[in-house]
Structure formats: structure tokens, C-alpha cells
Amino acid sequence: MKGKKPTRETNSTLLKQAMLRRLPRRLAARGDLMIASVPGLLDHYQQMLLSIFAALGRVFNDPEKQHLRTVLETWLKKGWDESPYTRLVVHFETDAPPKTTISYKVALNVVTIADEYGHWVKTRTPPLFGAHPDSKVMDLARSLGNPADVRVLDVGAGTGRNTIPLAREGFQADAVELAPALAQVLRDDVEKAGLKIRVFEGDVIDPLLEVPKEHYDMIFLAEVVASHFRDIDHLRKLFTALTGMLRPGGTLLFSAFQPGDGYKPDQLARELGEVFWCVIFTRSDFEQAFQGLPFDKVSDESTLEYERERLPKEHWPPTGWFEQWSSGGDLFDLPLGRAPVELRWLAYKKRG
């Protein structure tokens, strides 16, 4: 007995779906997706790529999904270990018809701090960090005595927003700058101003950097710990190096993002904080980083409030990005003042 003849489909909705399932045979696409190398975003990135591929008619089975995940996990870690500014580049391309598969490969676009600031110098209109020095830096330096007798070191000096005003007031000011492009701008401006500022180009934690030992009455890092120091071990190396540069009784000042009461940052927040130059350190982190070093904490103040109260109203804010950034808004897309972290001025005194 012959089988029953199938009934031909006439439902327009089902027929449209059936035709669309054939469309990938005539669809071609290629592209590059550049993403931040953040290990904590593995699930998010995997789902994003699967959605993109599915939109092109390339639906992965379970083994293919697992392979994609393994590849992403491996490269995200490689990129993260290089730098928080490194980008993962995922190149994808549909295979030639009649195949309905897709090929992809992953590579790293390694970006360093020096690369980031080199781009700033080339593309942004100066002054890059504002036209005015930090009020906290100037106030603390003035509190140490006669400027001619006070030796100050600006670490991560940038283009000299703080260094040059200190030198103009008579302080014995030196600077350390890691990024060659910024160091060159600083040297040029120092020469134009006719000031005696030594510019040490390099990483302050590098023992080969020839910064004087036990020489300075004050060392400060404005917006540097907040932007570029990665973890407790990195902080520990910094504070150990600075201990050797400060005189007994000298003061260390830096700004850093700290969480407010009731908020405990998870690993993803810490990783994205590095990506968005809002690195989060808890008070416990600083206690660990300073453990065994000859420092006593002397103050802990809101950077935004301190600077806003003292900078002339006609010059506020110091840059277009300062208020949002210092209040944690670059990391958390929330109304001003709602983010669970803020930039704070922290001061420590080296025991004599």
C-alpha cells in the first residue's frame, strides 16, 4: 500500500519561516568585533557572539558553543595579563555557499598606558588635565613650610598641571612620568617657563629609575592610583618604592576610588574599574598594601568636595569630565552622586 501523500503547506506564516531558513545559503557577512579583554565578561561576550552569529543564520550546537567559550576564555586572560586597555579582536566570516557555517579567529590588540596617552597628545586639545593645579596638592605643600625648603615629587605628573605651579611658587619640584608623549610635553613646558624641574621618565617602581633616595618632604600622585594601579601587589610595590624616596616625617598624598558604606565591589566591578580608569580599592586593600611599611594615615577626604569648595566658581569644573569621573560615573551609568564609589584624597605620614 502506497504511503499517504503529504499535504502541501499553504499557511503563509509557516511558508515565510521556511523560506527564511533557506536565506543563509544566499547570505554572506564578515566583520571585526573589538572588545575589552575583561575575563569577568566571558558569559556576556559568548552570548553576544552567539546572538550575532545566529542573526546571520549560523546557530551553534553545544560542542561549538563550548569551543567558542574556551577560545574566548583563553584570549581574554592573555589580553588582561598584558594590559587592561588591550582589546580582543574577533574576526568572523561566513563560509562560502552552499555552506551555512561561519569561521572566526581571535587576536589581541595590545594597548599600553603609554599608547593611551600618546593618542591623547595627538588627538585632544590641551590642557589635557585641566588648567589649574589640585587645591589639595597646593594646600598640603604650603603647609610644610617655606617653599624654598620643601622638596616635592609629582609622580605621574602628566603635562605638569601640578608640578609647574609648585615650582613657580618656589618649591623644589621634580616629576616622574611614565608616558613618553606626556614627559616630552612636560619637558618642553618646563623649558619654556625657565623652571628648574627635573623630569624622570619611566616607571616609579623601577629600581633603575634614578630618583633621589630619602630626598622629598612630599610625594603625591594625583589621579594616578585612581587610574592605573591594578591590584594590592602593584600598590605594595609602589608604596615600598616611595618609602625609599621620602624623608622621615615626609608626607605621601594620592587620590583613589573607594567604595561607600554598604558596597563591596565584586571581581567584575574591579576589572571594569581598570578598563574605565576608575580602579576600586577598599580600605582593607590599602591596609594590606601598607602593612609593615612606616606610614600612618592622617586624612581621608572626598576629592570632588574638596576641590569644588576651593576652586574659583568661574573655573569649575576643572575639566569637562572631572565631576562625572571623580564621582564614579564613568564606571557606573547612574545619576551624579548615585555611584557606590568616589574619588578620595588619602594622606599618609612616614614615621621618623
N, C-alpha and C positions, 0 to 999 in steps of 0.2 A: 504494500500500500504506500502510495506516494505521500511524503510529508505535506503538512498543511502549508500552503503558500503564504509567506509573510504578508502582513498588511502594510501597505505603503504609508509612511508617515506624512501627514498633511498639516500638523499643528505648526503654525508659523513661528511660535516662540521656540519650540524644540528644534525646528529646522534652522533657525538663525544660530542657535547654540552649536549645532552640528557643523555648520559652515565655519563658524569662528574657531572651532577646534582644528580645522584644517589650515587656518590662516598662518600659523607659524612656519608652514612649509614655504611660504612666499614672503616671509618677514626676515629682514637682516638688520643687525644692530651691532655697534661696537662703542665702547666708551671707557673712560677712566674715572674712577671714584677715588678721591683723595680724602682720607680720614685721619683724625688724630690717633696716634698709637697708644691708646688707653686700654690696658688689659681688662679693666673693670667693665668695659663696654662690649665685651665679647658677645654676649647674648643679643644685645641691641644690634650690633653690626651683622651678625649672622642672619637675624630676621630681616634686616633691611635689604641685604643682598638677595636672600631667597625671594623677597617680595618683588624686587626689581627683575630678577630672572623669571619669576612666574608671570609678570606683566608682559614679558616677551614670549610667553608660551613655553618656557623652559621650567618645568616643575621637577624638583629633585625628589628622588626616593630617599629612604632613610640612610643607606650607606653613603650616598652622595652628600647628604646633609652633614653627616659625621665627618666626612673628609674635608668639607669646607670649613667646619668648625676647627678641626685640627690644624689646618693651614693658617687660619686667622689667628688662632691662639699662639702658634709658634712665632709668627711675624710681629704680632702686637708686642710680645715680650722683647723681641730683638729691638724693635723701634723704641720701646720705653727705656730699655737699658742704655740706648745711645743718647737720648735727649727727650724731654717732654714736648719739645717743639717738632720732633720728627713726624713726618706724615707717612701713612701707609697708602700706597697706590695700588688699587685693584683694577687691572685691565681686563675687560671682558669682551668677547666677540662671539656672535652666533656662528655655528658651523655651517658649512655650505649645504644648500638644499640637495637632496630631499631630507637631510638630517634635521631633527628638531632638538638638537643638543646645543650646549654652549660651552666654550672654553674660557678659562680665566687663569691669570697668573698674578702674583703679588710681588711688589718690590718696595724698597724703602727710599724715601726722600729725606735724608738726614739733614736736620737744621739745628745749628748751634746757637747759643746766645750771641756770639759774635756775628753770625749770619743775620739774626733778627735785627740787631742794632745797625748793622751795615745797611740793611734795607731801610730802616728808619731815616738814616742820614741822607740816603739817596732820594727818598720819596716824601718826607714830611717837612713842613715849613718850621724853621726854628723860631723861638726856642723850643726844643723838643720836650723839656720837662717843666716848662714854665719860666717866667721872667724873674721870679722872686725866690730868695732862699727860704728854707724852712724856719719858721719862727722858733720852734723848739731847739733847733741846732744853734741858732744865733743866741738865744737866751741862755742856754747852758754854757756855751763858750764864754759869754760875757761874765757869767757868774764865777768863773775860775780865776779871775784876777786881771791884771794889766795885760792887754793883748800882746804886747811885745814879749811877754814872758810865758805865754801859753802856746804850746805846740799841739797842733791838731792834725789828725789824719782822716781824710774823707775816703772811705772805701766804697767802690762802685760809684765814683764821682760823676760819671756821665760826661756832660759837657761843662761841668764846673758851676752848676747853679748855686751850690753852697760854698765850694772852695774859693771861688774868686771873691765873693763878698766878704768872706772871712779874712782873706789876705788884704783886701782893701781897708779893712778896719785895723790892720796891723798885726793880726795873728800870724804865727809861723805855721802856715798851712801847706800840707802835702796832700797828694791824691794818689789813689790806686784805681786803675780802670782796666778791666779785662778785655773789652771790645776795642780792637784797633781803630775802628772808624770813630768811635767816641773819643778815644785817647788823642787822636790826631786833632779833632776839633778843639779839645781842651788845650792842647799844647799851643795851637795857633792863637787861641783867645788869650792865653796867658802871656804869650809873646807880644801881642798887640797891646795888652794892658800894661806891659812893663813890670810885671809882678814876679816875685821870687817864689815860685811854686814848683816843687819837684813832682813830676808825674811818673809814677811807677806803672809801667804797662805789664799786666799779667794777672794771674790768679793769686789773691792774697794768701791762700792756704799753701801755695807752692813754696817750699823751704828755700828754693833757689832765688826767689824774688828778694832783692837786696833792700828791704825796708829796715830802717834802724831799729835796734832792739832796746826795749825799756826807755823809749825816747819821748813818747807822746803823753800829754796830760789828758787828752780826749781823743777817742776814736769813735766815729759814727758811721752808720750805714743807713742812709735814707732810701726807703723803698727797695732795698736790695734783698734782705732776708725775706721780705714780703713777696718777692717775685721769683727768686732764683735758687733758693736753698731747698734741697729735695727731701731730706729726712733728718732724723736725730743724729745719725752718724756724721752727716755733712755739717750740721750745726756744731757738733763737738769738735770737728777739725777746725772750723772757723774760730770758735772761742779759744781753743788751745793756741792757735797761731796769734791771735790778738793779745792773749795774755803776755806773750813774749815781747810785744811791741809797746804795751802800756807801761808807764811808770807806776811804781807802787803808789796807791792813792788815786790813780787815774780813773777816768770815767768812760764807760762804754755805753753808747746810745744806739738804738736801732728801732726800726718800725717793723711790725709783723702783724699778720692776721691771726686773731684769736677768736675762738667761739664764745658766744654768750652763755649765760647760765641756762641749763636745761638742754643744751645741744651738744651731742657727741658726734663728731664727723666720722662717717664710715670711710672705707677704703676708696670708694668711687669719688666721694667729695674731695678727698685728699689728692687723688690723681688728677681730677679735673681742675682742682685748685692750681696745680702746677701748669696745666695747659693754659689757663686763663690768667696766669700771673697773680694769683691770689692764694699763695701757698698757706695752708692752715697748720698752725702749731698750737697745741694746747699748753696750758701752764705746766702740766706734768711733763710734756716734751722738753720744755726749757729747763725744768729741774733736772731731768736726766742729762741733758746736754752740758749743763754747768757743774754736774756732780764732781766733786773733788778739785774743782778749779777755785782760785782765790777771789771769788766775786760775791758781793752782797747786793741784792736788789734794792733799789732806792725809790723807783717810781714806776707807775703803770697808768698811762693816760690815753684817752681817745685822741687819735691823731686828727680826725676830722674836726672835733670840737675845739681842740687846742689851736689849730691853725685858723679856723674860721673866726674865732674870737679875737685873734691878734693881727691878721692880715687886713689892711685897709679895705673897706667895703667896695671901693671902686676897683680893686684888684682881685676880688673874689668872684668865682673860684680861680685858683692859680692856673688850671688848665681846664679844657672842656670836659675831660674825662675824670678829673680827680674826685669829685663828690660821689659819683656812681661807683668808681673803683674802690675807694677807701671805705665805703660802706658795704662792700661785698656784692654790689650789684652786677659786677662783671661775671661773677660765678653763678649767682642766683638771680633769675629773671623775676624779681619781685619789686614792689614799690620801694622808693628810697626809705631806708631805715628799717625795712622788714627782714632783711637778710640776717641769718643767725650768726654771722661773723662780722668783725670790723677791724680796721687797721688801728693799731695802738703803738704809742711811743713807750719803749721799755728802756730804763736806765739802770746800769749796774756799776758798782764801785769796786775797783781792785783793792784788796786788802794790802796794807803796807807791811 
